[in-house]
Each structure stands twice: as C-alpha cells, then as structure tokens.
C-alpha cells in the first residue's frame, strides 16, 4: 500500500491574508507576495513571469507554486526576505542552521545581498589563518564590543553531522575558502560519525552526503592530521638542544615535562592537532589548516 501524503500545513508567520501567491515546500505552505519575490530574486522573477494555465492549482484563490526544497530551509529563507530583523548582518548573533539554510537558497535563487550576508557570518567561524583559529579556540565570545575578528556570530551545532552538511553546502555554493576548517572539524568528529561519512546522514532533517572526491580528500587529510600529533611528541623528543637550555641534561628534563603535559590531550584528541596544546601550555605552531586537505 502506498502511504497517504500528509496534509499541507500553513506556516502562520508567513501566511499573509492579502498575499497573492502560495508557495509549498514539503508539507509547508506560505502565502506571500509575488512582487517581493520578483524584486529580490531574478530566478523567482523569471519563474513568475510565465502566465498561469487556466487549470492551475489554487489555494484560497491564489496560484500554488511547489518548490523542490527542504521546508526547514524555505522557512528560514522566506523569513529573511519578509522580515529584515530575522537575520541581521554580522556581527549580530544568529544560528548555523539559519545561515546555512539561507545561504543555500539565496545561492540557488540568486539573492546576491543575502548570499553575501550569509558568507560573512559563516566566515567568522571557519578561519583561514592560524592566529584567528587560536583566538576562536580560546576567546570565543558574542560581545559586540570586541574587535570583529574576535567574534563568531553563531555557536557550533551540537551534532557532528553539521560538518558533513557544511562541506556539502560549501561545494554547492562555491565557497572553497570555508572547506579547510570544515574538513579539519570533520576529521576529529570521524569516530562518532563512522560510516555516515561515506554513506550520508541527516542534519536538521536535511540529507547530507560527500562526493567520492571529498571522501578521498577526507581520508587523505585525516591520515595527515592524525600523524601531526605524533610529530608534536617527536619534536619534544628531538636530540638537538632546546634554545635557552643550559645543558643537555636540563633540556632532556624540560622535554620530559612537556611530554607529560600534552600526553593526555594527545590521547584524548588523536586527530585534533591544533588543540594538542591547551591554553596554559601555549598554542600550536603549524600551518596544517591550509595544507593538509587537498580540497
């Protein structure tokens, strides 16, 4: 037996009684304004320029247009188009789910200003420089009085599936500069994700899958990333004198102390080399982020 489709539900905050078009994504319906959609999006403008056939489907006397998009993302996207306070520019606080949903659809429907706004928000959490990564690791804050490069405008989602979602999305919207940290984050989330990295999963009920090319990039980068921890300990055990030591014996003692300080963090985060040194022991001095993953 074929399952019966769910009855569509109205999204009340996006159901305007004087709206003149109804959009449907999944089981959600939105009564909005043709003119606003056409003014903001050239894709919608072209789509709505075609005259409706006389037998077209109507809802409350308005033409119905079905969108092949996830209703969660459509809700965020339309809220942003019709409520300028819903997603404010960086550095105002937002969420990963809102920004990624709006980014995908603003790219698809060519809402250029919203696309730029979303990319600025996301770039605050996907650093491309080690110094900014260190600041984010130890001084994450939403205080708007801080310098902008100290601020990440959205908190990381709790589930590791967000890393798969991010990589898939950044490929889709051609935001390659966000990929190194996205792959890095996926690498140290590999254990809870397991086979999902290769077989796909859901994030916020949105399917996310890596291409074969990105799966290969992940495997290569994860290997490099895991070995980086061993390299840290190898550096501490190097027979050459440490600058500032008064004698080889004192240097050996200092290395032993240092190894003891990082050994536990190494065992806890074998594929997270940029956090092998805690805030009390200094910061990692590697260029790994921009070189490990062949994206």
C-alpha positions in Angstrom: 0.0 0.0 0.0 1.2 3.5 -0.8 1.4 5.8 2.2 -1.0 8.7 2.1 0.6 12.1 1.7 0.5 14.5 4.7 -2.0 17.4 4.6 -0.2 20.7 4.0 0.2 22.9 6.9 0.3 26.7 6.9 3.3 28.5 8.3 1.4 31.1 10.3 4.2 33.7 10.4 4.5 33.5 6.7 0.8 33.4 5.8 -0.3 36.9 4.9 -4.1 37.2 4.4 -3.6 39.7 1.5 -0.8 37.6 -0.1 -1.2 36.8 -3.8 0.8 33.6 -4.2 1.2 30.4 -2.2 4.5 28.5 -2.1 4.7 24.9 -0.9 7.8 23.1 0.2 7.4 19.6 1.6 4.2 19.8 3.7 4.5 23.5 4.5 2.7 26.3 2.7 3.4 30.0 2.7 1.1 32.8 1.4 3.3 35.6 0.4 3.7 38.4 -2.2 4.7 37.9 -5.9 6.1 41.4 -6.2 8.5 40.9 -3.2 9.8 37.6 -4.5 10.3 39.0 -8.0 12.1 42.1 -6.7 14.5 40.2 -4.6 15.2 37.2 -6.8 15.7 37.1 -10.6 15.0 33.4 -10.6 11.6 34.0 -9.0 11.0 36.9 -11.3 11.6 34.7 -14.4 9.6 31.9 -12.9 6.6 34.1 -12.1 6.7 35.8 -15.4 5.1 32.8 -17.1 1.3 33.1 -17.2 -0.5 30.5 -15.2 -2.6 27.9 -17.1 -6.3 28.1 -16.6 -6.4 24.8 -14.8 -3.5 25.6 -12.4 -3.9 24.6 -8.8 -5.2 27.3 -6.4 -5.1 27.7 -2.7 -7.5 30.2 -1.2 -7.8 31.7 -4.7 -4.0 32.1 -5.1 -1.8 30.2 -7.5 0.2 27.4 -5.9 3.9 27.1 -6.7 5.7 24.0 -5.4 9.3 24.3 -4.5 11.7 21.3 -4.6 13.4 22.5 -1.4 13.5 21.5 2.2 10.7 23.2 4.1 13.1 24.0 7.0 15.4 26.0 4.8 12.5 27.6 2.9 11.0 28.8 6.1 14.3 30.5 7.1 14.8 31.9 3.7 11.3 33.4 3.4 11.5 34.8 7.0 14.7 36.6 5.9 13.1 38.0 2.8 10.0 39.3 4.6 11.4 40.3 8.0 14.7 42.3 7.9 15.2 41.7 11.6 15.2 37.9 11.3 18.8 37.6 10.0 20.8 40.7 10.9 24.3 41.4 9.4 27.5 40.3 11.1 28.4 40.6 14.0 24.8 40.2 15.3 24.1 36.8 16.7 22.4 34.0 14.7 22.5 30.2 14.3 24.3 27.8 12.0 21.0 26.3 10.8 19.6 29.7 9.8 22.7 30.9 8.0 23.3 27.7 6.1 19.6 27.4 5.1 19.5 31.0 3.8 22.9 30.5 2.1 21.8 27.5 0.1 18.6 29.1 -1.2 20.0 32.6 -1.7 22.6 31.0 -3.9 20.0 28.9 -5.8 17.5 31.8 -6.2 20.3 34.4 -6.8 19.5 36.7 -3.9 23.0 38.3 -4.0 22.9 40.5 -1.0 21.6 37.7 1.3 24.2 35.3 -0.1 27.0 37.8 0.9 25.5 38.3 4.3 25.4 34.6 5.0 29.0 34.1 3.8 30.3 36.8 6.1 28.5 35.2 9.0 29.9 31.7 8.2 33.4 33.1 7.7 33.5 34.2 11.3 33.6 30.5 12.3 35.7 29.0 9.5 39.0 30.6 9.9 41.7 30.6 7.2 44.6 31.9 9.4 46.1 30.1 12.4 46.1 33.3 14.6 42.4 33.7 14.1 41.8 30.0 14.9 43.7 30.4 18.2 41.5 33.4 19.1 38.4 31.5 18.3 39.6 28.4 20.3 40.3 30.3 23.5 38.3 33.6 23.3 35.0 32.8 21.6 32.5 35.4 22.6 29.5 37.2 21.2 30.4 40.5 22.8 29.8 43.1 20.1 32.3 45.4 21.7 35.2 43.1 20.8 37.1 43.5 17.6 35.2 41.8 14.7 38.0 39.2 14.2 37.3 38.0 17.8 33.7 37.4 17.2 32.0 34.2 15.9 28.4 35.2 15.3 26.9 31.8 15.6 27.5 28.8 18.0 28.6 25.4 16.7 25.7 22.9 16.5 25.9 20.0 18.9 25.9 17.2 16.4 28.9 16.2 14.3 26.6 15.9 11.2 26.9 19.6 10.8 30.4 19.1 9.4 29.2 16.9 6.6 26.4 19.4 6.0 28.9 22.2 5.8 31.2 20.6 3.3 28.4 19.6 1.0 26.9 23.1 1.1 30.3 24.9 0.6 30.9 22.9 -2.5 27.4 23.7 -3.7 27.7 27.4 -3.3 31.4 27.6 -4.4 32.7 28.9 -1.1 36.0 26.9 -1.2 37.8 29.1 1.5 35.5 27.6 4.1 36.5 24.0 3.3 39.8 23.6 5.1 38.4 24.1 8.6 35.2 22.1 7.6 37.4 19.1 6.7 39.5 19.6 9.8 36.4 19.6 12.0 35.1 16.5 10.3 38.3 14.7 10.9 38.1 14.9 14.7 34.4 14.1 14.5 35.1 11.0 12.5 34.6 8.5 15.4 31.0 9.4 16.3 30.1 9.7 12.6 31.6 6.4 11.5 30.1 5.1 8.2 27.9 8.2 7.8 30.9 9.9 6.3 30.8 7.6 3.4 27.1 6.7 3.3 25.5 10.0 4.2 23.2 11.1 7.0 20.8 13.8 8.0 21.4 17.2 9.5 18.3 19.0 10.8 16.3 16.6 8.6 18.3 17.7 5.5 20.2 14.9 3.6 24.0 15.4 3.5 26.4 13.3 1.5 30.0 13.7 0.5 31.1 13.2 -3.1 33.6 10.5 -3.8 36.2 13.2 -4.4 35.5 14.7 -0.9 35.5 11.2 0.7 39.0 10.7 -0.7 40.1 14.1 0.5 38.8 13.3 3.9 40.7 10.0 4.1 44.0 11.7 3.0 43.6 14.6 5.3 42.6 12.5 8.3 45.8 10.5 7.9 47.9 13.6 7.9 46.0 15.1 10.8 46.4 12.0 13.0 50.1 11.9 12.3 50.5 15.5 13.3 50.0 14.6 17.0 52.9 12.1 16.8 55.0 14.9 15.2 54.4 17.1 18.2 55.8 14.4 20.6 58.7 13.7 18.2 59.6 17.4 18.3 59.7 17.2 22.1 62.0 14.2 22.0 64.4 15.6 19.4 68.0 15.1 20.5 69.0 18.6 19.5 69.4 21.2 22.2 66.4 23.4 23.0 67.1 27.1 22.7 67.6 28.5 26.2 68.6 25.3 27.9 71.9 25.5 29.9 72.9 21.8 29.4 71.7 18.7 27.5 70.6 17.2 30.8 68.4 20.1 31.6 67.0 20.1 28.1 66.0 16.4 28.5 64.2 17.2 31.7 62.3 20.0 30.1 61.3 17.7 27.2 60.0 15.1 29.6 58.0 17.7 31.5 56.5 18.9 28.2 55.6 15.4 27.1 53.8 14.8 30.3 51.7 18.0 29.9 50.5 17.1 26.4 50.3 13.3 26.6 46.7 13.3 27.9 45.5 15.7 25.3 47.1 13.7 22.6 45.4 10.5 23.8 42.0 12.4 24.0 42.2 14.1 20.6 44.4 11.9 18.3 43.1 13.7 15.2 42.8 17.2 16.6 46.4 18.5 16.5 45.5 22.2 16.7 44.1 21.6 20.2 47.0 19.4 21.4 48.4 22.4 23.3 46.0 23.9 25.7 45.6 27.5 26.7 48.0 27.1 29.6 50.8 25.4 27.6 50.9 27.7 24.5 49.5 27.4 21.0 50.3 25.0 18.2 52.6 26.5 15.6 51.6 24.5 12.4 50.4 25.6 9.0 48.3 22.4 8.9 44.9 24.1 8.3 45.8 25.4 4.9 47.8 22.4 3.7 46.5 19.1 4.9 43.4 18.6 2.9 43.7 18.5 -0.9 40.4 20.3 -1.5 
